[in-house]
Amino acid sequence: MNPVFSAPLPAGLDSLLTSQPEQGPVDAAPVSFSADGVDFGGFLARPADTTPATTVADAPATTSHAGPADTLLPAVLVFSDWTGLNDHSRVRATMLARLGYIALAGDIYGGGVELSQQEAPQRAGSFYGDPALFRSRVQADLDYLRSLPGVDPARIAVMGYCFGGSASLELARSGADVAGVVVFHGGLSTGIPAAPGQIRGSVLVLTGASDPVVPDDAVVAFENELRHAEVDDWQIVSYSGAMHAFSLPGTDAPDHGALFDARANARSWIAMKAFFAELFA
């Protein structure tokens, strides 16, 4: 069992975690905070030698502070699919911490809940149908991450998978102060398209060429939105044969257009790493 997690991970997630080699020990723990009358959960991971004397769960959520050696690190806010705060998001946060970033697996629903696949569609639908609410919840997670000790406020990115990818884009469209956004097989449409100059950071979209949830016309429409919004730096990478949820281990529903794809998963993680290396240089 990996010491970061309280229970053994499923084989697919354990393999995913192992795929990102450790560069040093990582400290990780659940966190909680409140904003606008909503209680949020989360999972914070960071390189161990940057952890303040207080525990990560006790980190203040009001102002930004340097770490014990006044070293500010890049930070990444990460959201998983529509089931909420799950082991996949915790694994990704831990992998990001292994790369030297402070990473928060965020919470959109509130309460740090994890929903079943049967519960998730209706709950997620209430956010897809209300972009303003969607954006406010992601902003609350971003504000918390920005407040943590050791976080460089000028080097923060947001990334997400499926529902979480859509959440990341809604934050960017809101004009949030983030350096960049990475979307893994996320929905690209919105009820409130970005206005010119509104998206302030770089954008990287990693999508499946055989994803029925994000078909070609949706990709083209999104490209046109980015052009209209005069986004300075954007990339869209399409992986041949990859379906929806291609980077979520254990996904096996090809009849519904969703299937884990080891090659697309590995390539998308490499693309993300290169994006962050450039963004945070």
Secondary structure, DSSP 4 states (H G I P E B T S, - for coil): --TTSSSPPPHHHHHHHHTS--SS-EEEEEEEEEETTEEEEEEEEEEGGG--SS-GGG--SSS-B--TTS--EEEEEEE-STTBS-HHHHHHHHHHHHTT-EEEE--SSSTT-B--TTTHHHHHHHHHT-HHHHHHHHHHHHHHHHHSBTEEEEEEEEEEETHHHHHHHHHHHTT---SEEEEES-----SSPPPTT---SEEEEEEETT-SSS-HHHHHHHHHHHHHTT-SSEEEEEETT--BTTTSTT-EEGGGTEE--HHHHHHHHHHHHHHHHHHT-
